[in-house]
Amino acid sequence: MSEAGITVRKSDQFSEWYTQVILKSELADYAPVGGCIIFREYSYAMWEKIQEYLNKRFKETGHMNAYFPMLIPEELLKKEAEHFKGFVPECAWVTIGGDKELKERLAIRPTSEVIIYSMFKKWIRGKRDLPIKLNQWCNVVRWETKATKPFLRTREFLWQEGHTAHATKEEADEEALKMLMIYKELVEDLLAIPVLVGRKTESEKFAGAFYSLALEAIMPDGKALQMGTSHNLGQNFSKAFDIKFLDERGQSSYVWTTSWGVSTRLIGALVMVHGDDKGLVLPPKVAPYQVVIVPIFYKDVERGLILNKAKEAYEALKRDDVSVILDDRLEYTPGWKFNEWELKGVPLRIEIGPRDVEKGQVTIARRDTFQRVEVKESDLVKKVLEILEDIQMNLFKRAKKSLDDHITTVSTYEEFKEVLENKGGFIRACWCLNAECERIIKEETGATIRIVPLDKEEPFTNCIYCEGEAKEVVYFARAY
């Protein structure tokens, strides 16, 4: 742990602030392989919380976990042309096994549609074999050539990818929307980050999808971050892989498939949305430690009594399933510990000193507001649970206000460009559905349509670019 804290302000040097927080809070470190990171214990504990939340929801909705190989034959990857074209520039290839050149090169998994659907063809025969609802927790490799950034853009990252097969379009539609809403609950309930949900345009959808749905959040620097996606793949992959089933009448039909996923970029979003000039600020539901107890003593004679009180508090909180750590290290001062745990974003700090013992109390400090309160020992657990719940709600409210403040409605292209340059965030505007207008706006400004809202909004002006008749209200932004 570096003794130096964060040396730049979040509002002044956002990118440098982000990198310092990641490294100094020990969330990650740079790996010997360029463009890759090591997920240290602290960030992996957060990923495990995300896994626990999603696994519960997946199993409640009839999904089961499975695992498929990370090596994918090139021939399989080529089966769906649009998908292949979309991913080949990002593929890492294995061409030698041991000391022998391979007859066919193997892609290191950029995504698993093709290898999973090659097996669906084998497993699906009749309608009784449907639906198939699988999820896979794994790593993927996408050989990014742009500048990498921990958690947000790395060559290898962790994710979950769900894959399902259905008899009808209606079932696939229902599945794609259901998983999008589960992601929304995850991000808003666990991570305390509000999102916009909607449909991607044709140019922004997943390669090979019938249509794509997405969650989009806004970061403090005004850029959007895609938090998760859910795709109805239609029959594109089932036709490419000849995945058919016989219905009750004995007629052969292609299945409808979906895929959906979130990745460890969620951890990057947590850092950016909630962090401050002192470091991480973690929502209690995803924090590896919800509470840290710091005993404070000035004389050796006080040590035993205060440590005993700290251990009593530790055991009481553990019994109520609070994730708590007792920092009884003697080689560091209380002030040094305060700074370390603030950097790591622990939601609550409990201080127990001679005065607290004398008064039968503890002092509780909140990480989100820095408010300090004195609490009787007998009320400790109840008060801690109340404050943790309040911190979770407060962080969401703060982030929701930031989201609302970062949505600007515009009526002209000039206004659009002015807001984009001076404020950023989501720009709510009207669009004629012409892909050429979308392309030119992206080319000229770097902003893309992040979502078309699921609940259709009535156009309030003509198209923001061509000034023709508008058909949709959409949300533009520059994005990570």
C-alpha positions as CSV (number, residue, x, y, z in Angstrom):
1,M,0.0,0.0,0.0
2,S,1.5,3.3,-1.1
3,E,1.8,5.8,1.7
4,A,1.0,8.7,-0.7
5,G,-2.7,9.4,-1.1
6,I,-4.4,10.7,-4.3
7,T,-2.4,13.7,-5.6
8,V,-4.8,15.2,-8.1
9,R,-8.4,16.4,-7.9
10,K,-11.1,14.4,-9.5
11,S,-12.6,17.5,-11.0
12,D,-9.3,18.7,-12.5
13,Q,-7.5,15.6,-13.9
14,F,-10.2,13.0,-14.1
15,S,-8.2,10.4,-16.1
16,E,-5.1,10.7,-13.8
17,W,-7.3,10.6,-10.7
18,Y,-9.0,7.4,-11.9
19,T,-5.6,5.7,-12.5
20,Q,-4.3,6.7,-9.1
21,V,-7.4,5.5,-7.3
22,I,-7.2,2.1,-9.1
23,L,-3.5,1.6,-8.3
24,K,-3.3,3.1,-4.8
25,S,-6.4,1.5,-3.4
26,E,-5.0,-1.8,-4.7
27,L,-7.9,-2.7,-6.9
28,A,-5.6,-3.7,-9.8
29,D,-2.0,-3.6,-11.0
30,Y,-0.5,-3.6,-14.5
31,A,0.3,-7.1,-15.8
32,P,3.6,-8.1,-17.6
33,V,1.4,-8.5,-20.8
34,G,0.7,-5.2,-22.4
35,G,-2.9,-4.0,-22.2
36,C,-3.8,-6.5,-19.4
37,I,-4.3,-6.0,-15.7
38,I,-4.2,-8.1,-12.6
39,F,-7.4,-8.1,-10.6
40,R,-6.2,-7.8,-7.1
41,E,-8.1,-9.3,-4.1
42,Y,-10.1,-6.1,-3.4
43,S,-11.6,-5.8,-6.9
44,Y,-12.1,-9.5,-7.3
45,A,-14.1,-9.5,-4.0
46,M,-16.4,-6.9,-5.7
47,W,-16.7,-9.2,-8.8
48,E,-17.7,-12.0,-6.5
49,K,-20.5,-9.9,-5.0
50,I,-21.7,-9.2,-8.6
51,Q,-21.5,-12.9,-9.3
52,E,-23.5,-13.8,-6.2
53,Y,-26.2,-11.3,-7.1
54,L,-26.5,-12.4,-10.7
55,N,-26.3,-16.2,-10.0
56,K,-29.2,-15.9,-7.6
57,R,-31.3,-14.1,-10.3
58,F,-30.2,-16.3,-13.1
59,K,-31.2,-19.5,-11.2
60,E,-34.5,-17.9,-10.2
61,T,-35.3,-17.4,-13.9
62,G,-34.3,-21.0,-14.9
63,H,-30.7,-20.5,-16.1
64,M,-27.8,-22.8,-15.3
65,N,-24.1,-22.2,-15.4
66,A,-21.9,-24.1,-17.9
67,Y,-18.4,-23.7,-19.3
68,F,-17.1,-23.9,-22.9
69,P,-13.6,-23.9,-24.3
70,M,-11.7,-20.7,-24.8
71,L,-10.2,-21.8,-28.1
72,I,-12.5,-21.5,-31.1
73,P,-11.6,-22.9,-34.5
74,E,-11.5,-20.3,-37.2
75,E,-14.0,-22.3,-39.4
76,L,-16.6,-22.0,-36.6
77,L,-16.0,-18.2,-36.2
78,K,-16.6,-17.7,-39.9
79,K,-20.0,-19.4,-39.9
80,E,-21.9,-16.2,-39.2
81,A,-20.4,-13.6,-41.6
82,E,-21.5,-10.4,-39.9
83,H,-20.3,-11.7,-36.5
84,F,-17.0,-12.8,-38.0
85,K,-16.4,-9.5,-39.7
86,G,-17.2,-7.7,-36.4
87,F,-14.8,-9.6,-34.3
88,V,-11.8,-10.6,-36.4
89,P,-10.0,-7.3,-35.9
90,E,-10.0,-8.0,-32.2
91,C,-9.1,-11.7,-32.2
92,A,-5.9,-13.1,-30.8
93,W,-4.9,-16.3,-32.6
94,V,-3.1,-19.5,-31.6
95,T,-1.2,-20.9,-34.5
96,I,1.3,-23.2,-32.7
97,G,0.6,-26.0,-30.3
98,G,3.7,-27.2,-28.5
99,D,6.3,-27.2,-31.2
100,K,3.9,-27.9,-34.1
101,E,2.1,-25.5,-36.4
102,L,-1.6,-26.0,-36.2
103,K,-3.6,-27.0,-39.3
104,E,-6.2,-24.5,-38.4
105,R,-5.7,-21.4,-36.3
106,L,-7.7,-21.0,-33.1
107,A,-9.2,-17.8,-31.8
108,I,-8.9,-17.1,-28.1
109,R,-12.5,-16.5,-27.1
110,P,-13.6,-12.9,-28.0
111,T,-17.2,-14.0,-27.3
112,S,-18.7,-17.5,-27.3
113,E,-21.7,-17.4,-29.6
114,V,-20.2,-19.7,-32.3
115,I,-18.8,-22.4,-30.0
116,I,-22.0,-22.5,-28.0
117,Y,-24.3,-22.6,-31.0
118,S,-22.3,-25.4,-32.6
119,M,-23.3,-27.4,-29.6
120,F,-26.9,-26.3,-29.6
121,K,-27.1,-27.9,-33.1
122,K,-26.1,-31.2,-31.5
123,W,-28.4,-30.9,-28.4
124,I,-31.6,-29.6,-30.0
125,R,-33.9,-32.0,-31.8
126,G,-37.5,-31.4,-30.8
127,K,-39.5,-28.7,-29.0
128,R,-39.1,-30.6,-25.8
129,D,-35.4,-29.7,-25.9
130,L,-36.3,-26.0,-25.7
131,P,-35.8,-23.6,-24.1
132,I,-32.1,-23.9,-23.4
133,K,-30.9,-21.3,-20.8
134,L,-27.2,-21.3,-20.1
135,N,-24.8,-18.8,-18.5
136,Q,-21.0,-18.9,-18.6
137,W,-18.6,-17.0,-16.2
138,C,-15.3,-16.7,-18.0
139,N,-12.6,-14.5,-19.4
140,V,-12.4,-13.1,-23.0
141,V,-9.6,-11.6,-25.0
142,R,-10.1,-8.7,-27.5
143,W,-6.9,-7.4,-28.9
144,E,-7.5,-3.7,-28.3
145,T,-5.3,-1.4,-30.3
146,K,-6.6,1.7,-28.7
147,A,-5.2,3.1,-25.4
148,T,-6.2,0.6,-22.7
149,K,-7.5,1.7,-19.3
150,P,-7.9,-0.6,-16.2
151,F,-11.4,-2.2,-16.0
152,L,-12.8,-0.1,-18.9
153,R,-10.7,-1.3,-21.8
154,T,-8.2,-4.1,-21.5
155,R,-7.2,-6.9,-23.8
156,E,-8.4,-9.6,-21.3
157,F,-11.3,-9.1,-19.0
158,L,-13.8,-11.1,-17.0
159,W,-17.5,-11.3,-17.7
160,Q,-20.6,-13.5,-17.8
161,E,-22.3,-14.3,-21.0
162,G,-25.8,-15.8,-21.1
163,H,-27.0,-17.8,-24.2
164,T,-30.5,-19.1,-24.7
165,A,-32.4,-20.9,-27.4
166,H,-36.2,-20.6,-27.9
167,A,-39.0,-21.9,-30.1
168,T,-40.5,-18.5,-31.0
169,K,-39.5,-14.8,-31.5
170,E,-41.9,-13.8,-28.7
171,E,-40.0,-16.0,-26.2
172,A,-36.7,-14.6,-27.4
173,D,-38.1,-11.0,-27.0
174,E,-39.3,-11.8,-23.5
175,E,-35.9,-13.3,-22.6
176,A,-33.8,-10.4,-23.9
177,L,-35.9,-7.8,-22.1
178,K,-36.1,-9.8,-18.9
179,M,-32.3,-10.1,-18.7
180,L,-31.9,-6.4,-19.4
181,M,-34.1,-5.6,-16.5
182,I,-32.1,-8.0,-14.2
183,Y,-29.0,-6.0,-15.2
184,K,-30.8,-2.8,-14.4
185,E,-31.6,-4.1,-10.9
186,L,-28.0,-5.2,-10.4
187,V,-26.5,-1.9,-11.4
188,E,-29.0,0.3,-9.5
189,D,-29.6,-1.9,-6.5
190,L,-26.1,-3.3,-5.8
191,L,-23.8,-0.7,-7.4
192,A,-26.1,2.4,-6.7
193,I,-25.6,3.6,-10.3
194,P,-28.7,4.9,-12.2
195,V,-28.9,4.0,-15.9
196,L,-30.9,4.7,-19.0
197,V,-32.2,1.6,-20.8
198,G,-33.1,1.3,-24.5
199,R,-32.4,-0.2,-27.9
200,K,-29.3,0.2,-30.0
201,T,-29.5,1.5,-33.5
202,E,-28.6,-0.8,-36.4
203,S,-25.1,0.7,-36.6
204,E,-24.5,0.3,-32.9
205,K,-25.9,-3.2,-32.3
206,F,-23.9,-6.3,-31.6
207,A,-22.4,-7.9,-34.7
208,G,-24.8,-10.6,-35.9
209,A,-27.8,-9.5,-33.7
210,F,-31.4,-9.1,-34.8
211,Y,-31.5,-6.2,-32.3
212,S,-29.6,-5.1,-29.2
213,L,-30.7,-3.6,-25.9
214,A,-28.4,-1.8,-23.5
215,L,-27.9,0.0,-20.2
216,E,-26.0,3.3,-20.3
217,A,-24.7,5.3,-17.4
218,I,-23.0,8.7,-17.3
219,M,-19.6,9.2,-15.8
220,P,-18.5,12.4,-14.0
221,D,-16.5,13.6,-17.0
222,G,-19.6,13.6,-19.2
223,K,-18.9,10.4,-21.1
224,A,-21.3,7.5,-21.3
225,L,-20.4,4.0,-20.3
226,Q,-22.2,1.0,-21.6
227,M,-23.0,-1.1,-18.5
228,G,-24.5,-4.2,-20.0
229,T,-26.2,-5.5,-23.1
230,S,-28.9,-8.0,-24.1
231,H,-29.4,-9.2,-27.6
232,N,-32.1,-11.0,-29.5
233,L,-30.0,-12.7,-32.1
234,G,-33.0,-13.7,-34.1
235,Q,-32.4,-16.8,-36.3
236,N,-29.1,-15.5,-37.7
237,F,-26.9,-17.9,-35.8
238,S,-29.4,-20.8,-36.0
239,K,-29.4,-20.5,-39.8
240,A,-25.6,-20.3,-39.9
241,F,-25.3,-23.4,-37.7
242,D,-28.4,-25.1,-38.9
243,I,-30.0,-25.3,-35.4
244,K,-33.5,-26.6,-36.1
245,F,-36.2,-28.4,-34.0
246,L,-39.3,-30.3,-34.9
247,D,-42.6,-28.9,-33.6
248,E,-45.7,-30.8,-32.5
249,R,-46.8,-31.0,-36.1
250,G,-43.5,-32.4,-37.2
251,Q,-42.5,-29.3,-39.0
252,S,-38.9,-28.1,-38.9
253,S,-38.1,-24.6,-37.7
254,Y,-35.0,-22.6,-36.8
255,V,-34.6,-21.7,-33.2
256,W,-34.4,-18.1,-31.9
257,T,-31.4,-17.3,-29.7
258,T,-30.4,-14.6,-27.3
259,S,-27.1,-13.6,-25.6
260,W,-26.5,-11.1,-22.8
261,G,-23.6,-10.0,-20.6
262,V,-22.0,-7.7,-18.2
263,S,-18.2,-7.4,-17.5
264,T,-15.7,-6.2,-15.0
265,R,-16.0,-2.7,-16.5
266,L,-18.7,-2.3,-13.8
267,I,-15.9,-2.0,-11.3
268,G,-14.5,0.9,-13.3
269,A,-17.9,2.5,-13.3
270,L,-18.1,2.2,-9.5
271,V,-14.8,4.0,-9.1
272,M,-15.7,6.8,-11.4
273,V,-19.3,7.4,-10.3
274,H,-18.8,7.3,-6.5
275,G,-15.1,8.1,-5.8
276,D,-13.9,11.4,-4.5
277,D,-10.6,13.2,-4.0
278,K,-9.7,10.8,-1.1
279,G,-10.2,7.7,-3.2
280,L,-12.9,5.0,-3.5
281,V,-16.4,5.5,-2.0
282,L,-18.1,2.1,-2.1
283,P,-21.8,1.2,-1.8
284,P,-22.2,-1.1,1.2
285,K,-23.8,-3.9,-0.8
286,V,-20.7,-4.3,-3.0
287,A,-18.0,-3.3,-0.6
288,P,-15.5,-6.1,0.3
289,Y,-15.6,-4.7,3.9
290,Q,-18.6,-2.7,5.0
291,V,-17.1,-1.7,8.3
292,V,-13.5,-1.2,9.6
293,I,-12.9,-1.0,13.3
294,V,-9.9,1.0,14.4
295,P,-8.9,0.8,18.1
296,I,-7.1,3.9,19.4
297,F,-4.9,3.9,22.5
298,Y,-2.1,6.2,23.6
299,K,-0.6,4.2,26.5
300,D,0.3,0.5,26.7
301,V,-1.9,0.2,29.8
302,E,-5.0,1.1,27.7
303,R,-4.3,-1.4,24.9
304,G,-5.8,-4.6,26.4
305,L,-9.1,-3.0,27.4
306,I,-9.6,-1.2,24.1
307,L,-8.7,-4.2,22.0
308,N,-11.1,-6.3,23.9
309,K,-13.9,-3.7,23.3
310,A,-12.9,-3.7,19.6
311,K,-13.1,-7.5,19.4
312,E,-16.5,-7.5,21.1
313,A,-17.8,-5.0,18.5
314,Y,-16.2,-7.1,15.7
315,E,-18.0,-10.3,16.9
316,A,-21.3,-8.6,17.3
317,L,-21.3,-7.2,13.8
318,K,-20.1,-10.6,12.3
319,R,-23.0,-12.3,14.0
320,D,-25.4,-10.0,12.0
321,D,-23.6,-10.8,8.7
322,V,-21.9,-7.4,8.5
323,S,-18.6,-7.7,6.5
324,V,-16.2,-6.2,9.0
325,I,-12.5,-6.0,9.5
326,L,-10.6,-5.2,12.8
327,D,-7.5,-3.2,12.0
328,D,-5.4,-4.0,15.2
329,R,-2.0,-3.5,13.5
330,L,0.4,-1.9,16.0
331,E,2.9,-0.6,13.4
332,Y,0.6,2.0,12.0
333,T,-0.9,5.1,13.7
334,P,-4.7,5.6,13.8
335,G,-4.4,8.5,11.4
336,W,-2.6,6.5,8.9
337,K,-5.2,3.8,9.1
338,F,-8.0,6.3,8.6
339,N,-6.4,7.5,5.4
340,E,-5.8,4.0,4.1
341,W,-9.4,2.9,4.7
342,E,-10.8,6.1,3.3
343,L,-8.7,5.5,0.2
344,K,-10.2,2.0,0.0
345,G,-13.7,3.4,0.3
346,V,-14.9,1.3,3.3
347,P,-18.4,2.7,4.0
348,L,-18.2,2.9,7.8
349,R,-15.3,3.3,10.2
350,I,-15.8,2.6,13.9
351,E,-13.3,4.2,16.3
352,I,-12.9,3.0,19.8
353,G,-10.6,5.1,22.1
354,P,-10.2,5.6,25.9
355,R,-13.0,8.2,26.0
356,D,-15.4,5.9,24.1
357,V,-14.7,3.0,26.5
358,E,-15.2,5.3,29.5
359,K,-18.6,6.4,28.1
360,G,-19.7,2.9,26.9
361,Q,-19.9,4.0,23.3
362,V,-18.1,4.0,19.9
363,T,-17.6,6.7,17.3
364,I,-18.9,6.0,13.8
365,A,-17.6,7.9,10.7
366,R,-19.4,7.7,7.4
367,R,-17.2,7.5,4.2
368,D,-19.9,9.2,2.0
369,T,-20.5,12.3,4.0
370,F,-17.6,12.2,6.6
371,Q,-20.3,12.6,9.3
372,R,-19.3,11.3,12.7
373,V,-21.8,10.1,15.4
374,E,-21.4,8.6,18.8
375,V,-23.4,5.4,19.4
376,K,-24.0,3.4,22.6
377,E,-22.4,0.0,22.6
378,S,-25.8,-1.6,23.1
379,D,-27.1,0.1,20.0
380,L,-24.1,-0.6,17.8
381,V,-25.4,-3.3,15.5
382,K,-28.8,-1.7,14.9
383,K,-27.2,1.7,14.2
384,V,-24.6,0.3,11.8
385,L,-27.3,-1.5,9.8
386,E,-29.3,1.7,9.6
387,I,-26.4,3.8,8.5
388,L,-25.2,1.2,5.9
389,E,-28.7,1.3,4.3
390,D,-28.7,5.0,4.4
391,I,-25.3,5.2,2.7
392,Q,-26.5,2.9,-0.1
393,M,-29.5,5.1,-0.7
394,N,-27.5,8.3,-0.5
395,L,-25.0,7.2,-3.0
396,F,-27.8,6.3,-5.5
397,K,-29.5,9.6,-4.9
398,R,-26.3,11.5,-5.5
399,A,-25.6,9.5,-8.7
400,K,-29.2,10.0,-9.9
401,K,-28.9,13.8,-9.5
402,S,-25.7,13.7,-11.5
403,L,-27.4,11.7,-14.2
404,D,-30.3,14.1,-14.3
405,D,-28.0,17.0,-14.4
406,H,-26.1,15.4,-17.4
407,I,-29.2,15.1,-19.6
408,T,-29.7,18.1,-21.9
409,T,-32.6,18.4,-24.4
410,V,-31.6,20.3,-27.6
411,S,-33.5,21.5,-30.6
412,T,-30.7,22.4,-33.1
413,Y,-27.5,20.9,-34.3
414,E,-25.6,24.0,-33.2
415,E,-27.0,23.7,-29.7
416,F,-26.1,20.0,-29.9
417,K,-22.4,20.7,-30.6
418,E,-22.2,23.5,-28.0
419,V,-23.6,21.2,-25.2
420,L,-21.3,18.4,-26.3
421,E,-18.2,20.5,-26.1
422,N,-19.0,22.5,-23.0
423,K,-21.0,20.1,-20.8
424,G,-21.1,16.6,-22.3
425,G,-23.4,14.0,-20.9
426,F,-26.5,12.6,-22.6
427,I,-28.0,14.8,-25.3
428,R,-31.7,14.2,-25.9
429,A,-32.5,15.0,-29.5
430,C,-34.9,14.0,-32.3
431,W,-33.8,11.8,-35.2
432,C,-35.3,10.9,-38.6
433,L,-34.0,7.2,-38.5
434,N,-31.7,7.9,-41.4
435,A,-28.4,6.1,-40.8
436,E,-26.6,8.7,-42.8
437,C,-27.5,11.5,-40.3
438,E,-26.3,9.2,-37.5
439,R,-23.0,8.5,-39.3
440,I,-22.3,12.2,-40.1
441,I,-23.0,13.2,-36.5
442,K,-20.6,10.6,-35.2
443,E,-17.9,11.6,-37.8
444,E,-18.2,15.3,-37.0
445,T,-18.6,15.2,-33.2
446,G,-17.6,11.8,-31.9
447,A,-21.0,11.3,-30.4
448,T,-23.1,8.2,-31.0
449,I,-26.7,7.3,-30.3
450,R,-26.4,5.5,-27.0
451,I,-30.0,4.4,-26.8
452,V,-33.4,4.7,-28.4
453,P,-35.7,4.6,-25.3
454,L,-37.8,1.5,-24.8
455,D,-40.8,3.7,-23.9
456,K,-41.1,5.7,-27.1
457,E,-41.0,9.5,-26.6
458,E,-42.8,11.8,-28.9
459,P,-40.5,13.9,-31.2
460,F,-40.5,17.6,-30.2
461,T,-38.6,19.0,-33.2
462,N,-37.4,17.9,-36.7
463,C,-34.3,15.7,-37.1
464,I,-31.4,17.3,-35.2
465,Y,-29.2,17.0,-38.3
466,C,-31.1,17.0,-41.6
467,E,-34.2,18.9,-40.2
468,G,-36.4,16.3,-41.9
469,E,-39.4,14.7,-40.1
470,A,-38.2,13.1,-36.9
471,K,-39.4,9.6,-36.0
472,E,-37.6,9.0,-32.6
473,V,-36.3,10.8,-29.6
474,V,-32.8,9.4,-28.9
475,Y,-29.9,10.0,-26.5
476,F,-26.5,10.8,-27.9
477,A,-23.2,11.0,-26.0
478,R,-19.5,10.5,-26.4
479,A,-18.6,7.2,-24.8
480,Y,-15.8,5.1,-23.4
